[in-house]
Amino acid sequence: MLLLIDNCTLLQLVYSEGYSQQLVALENFVNAGNVSIITHELVIEEWKKHKEEDKSRKLKKLLKPKAIPDLETISFLPSPVVTTTTHLDSQFEQVDKLLRDAKILTTPPAITNEFAERYKNGLAPFHNKKDSLNDWEIIGSAGHYCVINNIPRLYFASSNHTDFASKIDIEKTIHPDIQNRFPEVVISYFRDLGVFLKDLNTVILPQKYLAYNLVRNEKYSYKASVKKNDLDSLYYLFKDTYEELSFIPPYILTRYHPFAEPVKSYCHFGLFTISYVRDSLVSLFENIEINGPGKFEIIHETAFFGIKDYREKLEYVLLRLTNNLIFNLEASTSRNRVSVHYTDGTFCECVKCSYQRLEFLKCLQILPQPLSSIEEKFKNAYFHYQFGNYNAAARLYIDLQQEALDNNKFIIYYLCFYNLRHLARFLDNPFLTVELTPQELLMIKEIDPIEECTKLKARTDYDLLTFIADGDFFKGAFESISEIVIQIDDSYYSHLNGGHSTNSHIWNLIQKFAELDTFINNNFVIYDAYSNFERLFELVIKGLFASHAMNGTQNSALEKFDDYLIGKIIFYADKKNIFKYFNRYKLKSLAYGSKRNSKDSFINLAKNLLSNEKEMKSTFALSADKGNSYFYTKYNKIFDNLMAMAAVLNLTEYELNRFGNCLYQFIKTEKSLNHTGSESITSFISSKGKFLKRKLLDKLTDFFLKNIDTYEGNVLEAFVKCYPDNTVEFFAYDSIIDRLRNESIHYNKEADIRLLAVIHLKVIPEDKVIIAKAMMAQLKAKPDFRLFYLCVIQDIIKLNRKMLLAYLDEIEIKPTEPTLRTVLTGWSDKYNRRLDDLVNICFKFNINTKSKTFIGLAAIDTYYRWLFDMEGFDYAYFNFNWPNHYKTKFYYERMAKSKKLKKAIINYLRSNSHPELEKTLIRISFYANT
């Protein structure tokens, strides 16, 4: 549990008359791992500021002479008493150590920014006095820390009840203004730290469960892991000690025999290898030759003499080592290395494996089936959570607790509590119908993972449970991955300058993430839906893409993306981050290294997701929680990531067409693709559409043409761009022209005109004429400037000068006074958008803007006098923001013809900084040379 203590209570921990029993008790709880102290840099400052003053005061009190007793009342004089002060120094040092070991916070911007509003409204801690900024920063920062780290409860000790306590209960209730600010965190307030420690000892953690009173379970000791031979020791570890876990944290495994020595062992897990293991263990596996999935040979049978069922045990141990990401063992003394990477080659159809292959329909058919084993029930509860069925998951966990306890499945028993506590956050959703009783919901909200693991200390592996309870499995991974990605990113920018990198960076990154991912998913621990997990995976993508960008250079790098990495990107990524880092590191494609026929290949994942979509949704509806919208959100995210990976992977033409066919079958039945889904299809087609066979491309294009009202126009535009110019005969462009004619339809007219312009490029000459005639007829029947402008600029129709002059004549010339904006920024308020567009047409067709037609229009603003005659303009009146106002090819081409303009810009930039103008000069120079 997390405890925050303010400065006034810290000072009260130091007693002058003797050692503080509260300080001793607090130290015991901290050392036992029951309490973690959190503090703030402001508390540290206040402690340092007041410590010496308080120490001096207590010392003075301690050394104050005692009153002389009345001689008549006693028969003897008291013996001289020597006053010692060492206990004071010791106690202050103890508090210093507690603060040094604590998590020290700084005030985040979000809390700083709230100060003014809370101060204005008199919200606690500003309800009694206004000089409580430090108090707000301390409690606000702690609450914020708990929220972002998914910590459900904060314990807070402060004698300052006027600022922090509720008026109703100043002893043990936080002020509602503070609690309401952090609804995700239960803040347990104590005015008296002694009351907190007493409650901790008798109520929160009953005496029989206190960590320092319970002896660790001997089953989880080095001594217990030592058997007659190394194979039996390994078999015992996997089959007996940790039978409840599919993945055992490697740091825990490496403390046992036969990996470690009994004393001074240096076993280390890294790069999928346990190094510095006992030489005899490496020698054991050197007697085995692994020849492929499900195949291994024993070279020297004598090495296993006297071991019962050694072949079966070997296979079991090899599979468990591999599933635990241990692919190699390296000897401590000889430094010999042996591979233990082994798979049985079987195809698993359980709910977990089906889910990882995106076979959601199969999962939904498996989940309702009756189960007998505790392990299968526990697994099903986890996948109900993955599908957003939080009620079903919670019910399974609640019902499973007693059964797990009765069968001595203490790790599963604990994980039921842990997962229920996390489910409480998802169940606390106003849009979800909660099917638990109020008592059950309250119970799971109040679960304290630290408390539950402490209760089990004598029954199972306490180190493992605290590793879970404290969130160390995630914190350690996040810190390591953050550091590794910084190193990879540095290597990337170094290699641009001819530097070198090390291959260990990328494999360390992959191993660290695989460790976290396997621990969560193979042990069915609820954690992957939190935002901090999303942030971690963004770092993973950044590191993978940065490393891959160095592929083919002298630097060590990620050469290919395998099925594991592709699958995890599809599940966990945000498609924006895929394209963000793909573009940042200037990647042209991602090399794909896969066993193309494997069940986990990208094409098979696509096939699994995109087929059976209609049946999958109907099956889901039968068993989904009421109000469950989570799964569809997740489904759409996975779809987007799948399309993004199809766009960036270097798939073969055969694979791309298989993917395209899957997509076609999908969109024929899927009628509710969201906006981002349309965007994802557009990204894929823009990148890979040119590799699709003509027959498939025709089918897809025809589908989107016929369903143009359903999908974004950009999707169809992307398909059309895949065709060669002047070759297409079949486009049904009449529907688009009809939309442009029909004013009753509310749609994006400009998107349709852009689409028509793309189609106009692709169709045969005869159809170009038909389109042009139709648009001219529409413009004559009902003049529409925007339609006219876009059709002319896009070359759908030829320029009609009569229409051009008519639109020029419609422009009103109304001189206006300069505004404040004009004076302050230099930007004109007199720009006329329609005139800008018409001038763009004039520049495109080289129409003389110095003619009489434009003389009157030049009166609108000095800007237009310059625009119509750049070479004849007096540049003493020039505004250097003008060239950046209307950025088109034709404007740049016209500006490129003016020597006076270029000279004026160059002279200006010699003594002034103007980044936008510098870019404009580059563009002008480009067009001057073309």
Salt bridges, closest charged atoms under 4 A:
ASP54 OD1 - ARG57 NH2 2.63
ASP54 OD2 - LYS58 NZ 2.91
ASP89 OD1 - LYS55 NZ 2.68
ASP96 OD2 - LYS51 NZ 3.13
ASP101 OD2 - LYS97 NZ 2.74
GLU114 OE2 - ARG181 NH2 2.56
ASP163 OD2 - LYS129 NZ 3.54
GLU171 OE2 - ARG191 NH1 2.95
ASP177 OD2 - HIS175 ND1 3.69
ASP199 OD2 - LYS172 NZ 2.70
ASP230 OD1 - HIS257 NE2 3.41
ASP230 OD2 - ARG278 NH1 3.22
ASP232 OD1 - LYS313 NZ 2.77
ASP240 OD1 - LYS219 NZ 3.23
GLU243 OE2 - LYS409 NZ 3.80
GLU330 OE1 - ARG335 NH2 2.83
GLU330 OE2 - ARG337 NH2 3.47
GLU349 OE1 - LYS362 NZ 2.86
GLU359 OE1 - ARG357 NH2 3.15
GLU359 OE1 - LYS362 NZ 3.51
GLU375 OE2 - LYS409 NZ 2.99
GLU376 OE2 - LYS379 NZ 3.58
ASP399 OD1 - ARG395 NH1 3.75
GLU403 OE1 - LYS377 NZ 3.11
ASP428 OD1 - LYS445 NZ 3.92
GLU440 OE1 - ARG395 NH2 2.80
GLU451 OE2 - LYS455 NZ 3.20
GLU452 OE2 - LYS455 NZ 3.57
ASP461 OD2 - ARG255 NH2 2.91
ASP463 OD1 - ARG216 NH1 2.99
ASP463 OD2 - ARG255 NH1 2.79
ASP517 OD2 - LYS568 NZ 3.17
GLU538 OE2 - LYS580 NZ 3.22
GLU613 OE2 - LYS617 NZ 3.05
GLU655 OE1 - ARG596 NH1 2.71
GLU670 OE1 - LYS617 NZ 3.19
GLU679 OE1 - LYS575 NZ 3.45
GLU679 OE2 - HIS675 NE2 2.78
ASP698 OD1 - ARG694 NE 3.05
ASP702 OD2 - LYS706 NZ 3.00
ASP709 OD1 - ARG739 NH1 2.36
GLU712 OE2 - HIS675 ND1 3.25
GLU717 OE2 - LYS721 NZ 3.31
ASP725 OD1 - LYS762 NZ 2.82
ASP738 OD1 - ARG741 NH1 3.43
GLU743 OE2 - LYS782 NZ 3.67
GLU750 OE2 - ARG786 NE 2.81
ASP752 OD2 - ARG739 NE 2.72
ASP784 OD2 - LYS749 NZ 2.61
ASP795 OD1 - LYS844 NZ 3.34
GLU810 OE1 - ARG834 NH1 2.96
GLU812 OE1 - LYS814 NZ 3.11
ASP829 OD1 - ARG821 NH1 2.61
ASP836 OD2 - HIS885 NE2 2.77
ASP837 OD2 - ARG786 NH1 2.78
ASP837 OD1 - ARG833 NE 3.27
ASP861 OD1 - LYS830 NZ 3.85
GLU916 OE1 - LYS887 NZ 3.22
GLU916 OE2 - LYS919 NZ 3.61
